Amino acid sequence: MTADRHGHAMTDTGTEALGHYEQALDDLLFFRPRIEETARSLLTAAPRSPMGHALVAYLGVLGTEEAYAAAARDIFAAFSAGLDADRLTPRERMHLAAGEAWLAGDLRTAGRILGEITVAHPRDLLALFAGHHHDFLTGDALRLRDRIGGALDAWDEDDPHYGPLLGMYTFGLEENGHYEHAEQTGLSALERRPRDVWAIHAVAHTYEMRGRFGDGTRFLDARTDAWSDGTLLTVHNWWHYALFAMEAGDTARVLEVYDAAVHHGDSPDVAMELIDAAALLWRLHLAGEDQDDRWAAVADAWERRDDGPHYAFNDAHAVMAYVGAGRLERAERLVRDRERWLARTPAGPAPANRAMTADVGLPVCRALLAYGRKDFAGAVGLLLPIRHRLSDFGGSHAQRDAVQRTLVEAALRAGHHDLARTLLSERSRLRPVCPYNWSAKARLEEQAGAPERAAAARARAAAQAAGAALAG
């Protein structure tokens, strides 16, 4: 029996396959597109490797792609049919249980088991990586931080993967509001591994959440060669770059980035990238800047996918695209499909996506549709009860802000001044440097008949945008 470099026993995994496994872990950490090829090489070299099959199972679910998950379930079922579990180590059995649960849609069980693995084996890199991204996909900010933080003491700081672990920890810190600590942790990660695109992404989040848009642009510009091409996170990091430009009021630059990197004629119909495209265009839509041709292309891509009820966060962004493109009937069809799915009694344990859809996903989709119909009061009524629960359907604070801004805009357009004032007070106290918050305040004051306060808020928004543009 072989063992990985941290001493974890590997059943039915010979020396050649072990090399592929270690390479796969490295590819995962740095979001290299070749990870699928590496995983295939691993199973070719060791078709019965339990850890190889656990890896392939996680790959099938991490991208939130319905087709990938279905293919991974088939591979996992064929492997499990002839499995003698008594031959495996307890750690391997736990990984297979976590993979099986996740493939069945039982994210709660998968996350719990992955946590148990890291308690017993804190240097199990696959459990840490899969668990970290599980926490992101389920919006569990505390575990996103503490799953990694709880394992770090077991790692030698000279380990080549200690830096990427710090990068993951950075994101967990950021999502819990520890922005300065997160920034310093992320920069420390990048001192160790400058091409750690997840750490770059996490530090970019810290600048976004603190309104340091110019610093964020400079930070990304200084590391362009490390993140701007050739990784599975490339489009998402360009999305962050475009957000910085948007806050600086540079719509031309936003669209330049969008066309060159976020979505174009050669873009694949990949859910994670289409989420970024729809979210960026939706922010422009809320600002009154519609992009008909761009919306049509993104809506076409979502239609080609024609996803079933797999991940509610994806559904919301598909509806954004349909509404933005004026395809309200298509958005309505998606909503009706999810309603019918919820009405059916599941066979066996209900998948986590059922609760995500029922509690958050469908209300968000209905609200986006109401907004598209200019039923702003209806959008408010749907979003207000869930605004503090949006994390339940996944994503980051920065991603979910598109929905929070929709509530603000709907309140303004519906004439719900007291609500809009409350929402904007919350936002501006939490993020005092945010041109959007102050421009929205200016519109509120204009509606309320307070031109002097409106002018002051507008001036503050302009100053912040100019400062971001100058700093960038």
N, C-alpha and C positions, 0 to 999 in steps of 0.2 A: 504494500500500500504506500502510495506517495503522500507527500504533505506539501502544502503551499508554503511560501516563504515565512509565514508567521506561525508555522507548526500545526496548522489544521489538517487533519487526515483527510485524504481524498480517495474514496472507494472507486475502483474501476476507472482510474484516471492515470494513465501511464505518463512517462516522462515527456513525451512529445505533446500530449494533450495538456499536461500541466503547464507547459510553456505557453500554449495558446490561451489557457485560462488566465494566467498572469498578464498576458498581453491584453486580453479582453477587459480586465479590471482597469488597466491603464487607459485603454481606449474609452471606457465608460467615463472615467473621471475627467477626461479632456474633450469629451463630446466629439470624438472622431467618427466620421461617417463610416469608416471601415469596420466598426464594431460588429455589424451583421456578418461580414465576411469572416472576421476572427471567430465569432461564435460558431459559424458553420464549420470552420476548420477544427474547432475543438470537438464538436460532435462527430466529425468524420474520423478523427483520430481516436475518439473514445465514445462510441455510440451509446454506451450504458453509463456514462459518467453522471452521477446524481447532481453534482454541482454544475456540470455543464447544462443539464436540463433545467435546473433552478435558474440559471442565468438566462436561458432562452425564454423561460416563462416570464421573468421580469421584463425582458426586452419586449415581449408581446403586449405588455400592459402600460409601460411607462410613457409611451407616446400617445396614449388615449385614442388609438386607432382601432376601430371596431374590427376591421379585416385582419389586422395583425394579431389581435387578441384571439380571434377565431382560429387562425392558423396555429398559434401557439398552443391553444387548447387541444387541437388534434395531435400535435407532436407530443404533448405532455401525456395525453390519454394513451397513446401507443406505447410510450415508455412505461407508464404506470401499470399497464396490463400484465406485464411479465416481471414485475418488480418483487424481489424478496427483501422487504424492508428490514428484516432482522439482520441482514448483512451490513447495513449502513450504520454510520455513527449517529449519535443523537443529534448532533448539529445538522447533518445532512437531512435527517428525517424532518427536522424543524423547517429547514429551507423548503423542502418539497411540500410540506403542509402550508407554508406561507404562499408559495407559488400557486398551489391548487386553489386555495381560498381566494386569492386575488383574481385568478382566471375565472372563477365562478362569480365574481362581482362582490365578494364578501371582503371589502376593504378593511373593515374593523378588525376582523380576525387576522388578516394578513399583517396589519400594522402591529397588533399585539404580539404576534409570534416573532416578527422581526425585532421587536423590542426585547423580547426574552433572549433571543440569540445574542444581541449586543451586550446584554448584562453578563451572560455566561462567556461570551467570546468578543470582548470589546475591540479586538483587532481584526474582526471579520469584515473586510472592506466591502464585500458584496452586500452584506446585511445593512451596513451603514449607508451605502449609496442608495439601495432600494428603499430603505426606511425613510431616508431624507426626502426623496422625491415622492414617496407615498404621502408624507406629511404635507408637502407642497400641494399635491393634487387634491387633498382633502381639506386644505385650508387650516390645518392644525398648527398654528404658529408656535405654541409652547413646545410641542414635541419637535417641531422643526429646529428649534434652538437646543433643547435639552437632550435629544437623542444623540447628537454629536458631542455636545458639551460633556455628557456623562461618560463618553468613551475616551476623551482626549488624554486623560491622565495615564492611560495604559499604553500610550504611544511614545516612542522615542522621537524626540524632535529632529533627529537626524534622518529619520525614515523618509525616503523619497516621496511617500504619499502623505506625510504630515501636512505639507503645504495645502494640497487639495482638501484635506479635512478642515483646515482653517478656513478655506474658501466656503465650504458648506456651512461651517459655524457662523461665518460672516452673514450669510443670508438669514439664518435663524435669528441672529441678534438684531438684524435690521427689521425683520418682520415683527419683532417685539418692541420696537422703538428705541433700542440701544444704539443710536446712530453713530455717535462718536466712537464708541467701543467697536462697533462693526467696521467702521472705516479703517481704524488702525489694525484690526485683525485681518481685514482683507488686504491691506497694503503689506502686512507681514507675510501673508500667503503668497503674494505676488513677488516678494523678494526671493522666496524659495523657488517658485515656479512661475516665471513671468507670462507663460502662455496658458495659464489657468483661466479659461473663459468663464467658468462659473464664478470664480472669485471676482473677475472683472465685472461681470453682471451684478454681483451682490454689492460691490462698492458703488456702481452706478445707481443702484436703488437708494443708497444712503444719500447721495446728492439730490436725487429726485425728491425724496421725502423731506429734505431740509430746505428746498428751494435754492440750492446751490447749482443752478443750471449752467452757469458759465464754467464753474469748476468741473462739473460733470462732462461738459464738452471737451475741456482741456484734458481731462483724465483719459477720455476715450481717444482723443486725437494723439496723445502721447504713446498709445499702445495699439495703434491701428493694425500693425502687422500681426499682432497676436490674436485679434478677435474678428476682424472685418471680412474674413473669407475662409471657406473650407472647413467649417465646423457645423455641428448640428444646432448650435446656438447663435449662429451668425445673424440670422434674420431677427431674432429677438433682441440682440444687442444693438442692431441698427434701429430697431423700434425705440429703444431707450434713447438713442442719439436723436431720433426725430422728435421725441417728447421734449428734449431740451430745446431744440429749435422752435418748437411750438410755443413754449413758454416765453421765448424771446420774441415772439410775434413774427417769426420768419417763416411764413407759410410757404413761400417759394422754396426754401431749403427743405421744409418738411416733405413737399411733393417731389423734390429732386431725390431725396433719400428713399421715399416710397417707391418711385418708379425704378430706381436703380437697384434697390436691395430688398425691399419689403415684399413687393408683389409686382410681377411683370409677366410677359408672355411665356417665359421659360420656367416660371415658378411651379413647383409640384403642388398637387392638391393635398397638402399635408395639414392636418388639423392645427398643429401648434403654430404654423406660419400663417394660416388663414385667420386664426384668432388675432394675431398681431395686425394683420391688414385690416380686418373689420374694426378692431378697436381704435386704430389710428384714424380711419375715415369717419368713425362715429363721433370722435371728438371734434373733427372739422364740421360734421353735420350739426352738432349741438351749437357750434359757433356760427351757424348760418352759411357755411361754405360747403355746398354740395359738389360732389365730384361724380357726375353721372356715369361717365365712361369707366372710371375706376370702380365704382360701385357695381356696375354691370358685370365686370370681369370677376370680381370677388363672389358675387352672387352666383354666377355661372359655375364657379369652382365648387361652392357649397352644394349646388344642385347636382353636379356630377357625382359628388360623394353620396348623396341621398342617404345619410346616416340614419340608423335606427336609434333607439334609446340607449345610448352607450355611456355618455358623459354629459351631464347637464350644462357644464360650463361651455362646452362646444356648442350645444343647442342655442344658448343665448347669443353667441357670436354669429351663428348662422342666421338667426332672426335679425340681428343688426344689419347683416348684409342684405337680406331680403327687403327689409324696411327701407334701408338706404337706397336700394335700387328701385323702389316703388313697387315691389312685388309683394303686396300685402296679402294676396290670396295664397301665395306660397308660404308666407310666414304663418298664416292661419292654419294651413294644412299641417305644418310641423306641430303647432300647438295642439290641434285635434288628435294627431297621432299619439302624442305623449299622454294626452288625457285618456285615450282608449287603452294605452298600455298600462296606465295606473289603475284603470278600472278592472283589469283582468287580475284574477287571483293568482299569485305566483306559485309555481310548483317548487316547494322547498324553501329554504331561507331567502328572504327578499334581498336583492342586491342593494348595495349602498346607494347606487345611483337612483333607486326608487325614492328614497328619502330626499336626496339632493334635488331631484326633479320636483317632487310634490311640495317640498317646503320652500325652496328658493328658485329653482330653475324655471318652473312654469310661471310663477308670479313675475319673474323678471321678463320672460318672453312675452307674456301678456301686456306688461307695462310698456315694453319697447313697441309693441304693436299699437297700443293705445296712443303712444307718443306719435307714431307715424300717421295715425288718423287725426292728429291734432286734438285728441281727447286728453288734454293735459291734466284735468282733474282726475280722470280715470287712472292715468299713469301714477299720479301722486297716491291715490288710494291703494294701488297695488304695491308700490315700493315702500311707502312709509312703514308698514308693519314689519318689514323684513330688513330694513336698512342696517340694523345692528347684527344681522345674521348672515350677511352675504358671504362671509368666509366659509360657511357650511357647504358651499358648492365649489370650493377650490380657488386657486389663483393667488395672486399677491395683492397687497394694498394698492400698488400702482395699477395693476390690471383692473381691479374692481372699482377703481375711481371712475371709470367710464359710466358705470351704473349709478354711482353716487352723484355724479354730475347730471345725469339724466333726471334724477329726483329734484335737484336744485333748479334745473331749467324748466321742468314741468311745473314746479311750484311758482316760479316767476311768471310763466305764461298763463297759468290758471288764476293768477291774482291772489294766491295764498301768501300774502305779505308776511304775516306773523310767522308762518312756517319757514318761508324763505329767509327771514331775518335770523331765525334760530339756527338753521342749517349753515348759513354763512358765518354766523358768529362762531359756531363750532369749528368750521373749517379754517377760518382766519386765525383763531387762537392756536390751533394745532400747527398750522403752516402759515405763519405770518408773511413769508415771502412766497407768494404765488399770484402772479398777475391775473389768473382766471378768477380767483376769489374776489379780488378787488374790483375787477370789471363787472362781475356779477353784482357786487354790492352797489356799484354805481347805477346799474339798471334798476335795482330795487329802489334806491332812493329817488330816482326819476319817477318811477311809478307811484311812489308815496308822496310826490310833490315836494321833495326836499332838494332843490337844485344845487345848493351850496355843498351839502354833504355828498351829492352825486359827483360834483366836480372834484371834490377832494379825493374821493375813492378812485375816480378815473385817473387823476394825476398820479396817485400812488401806484396804480396798475401800470401806467405808462413808464414811470420811473423804474419799476422793478423789471419790466420787459427790456427797457433800454440798458439797464445794468447787466442783465443776462446776456444781451447781444454784445455789449462792449467787452464783458469778461470772456465771452466765448471766442 
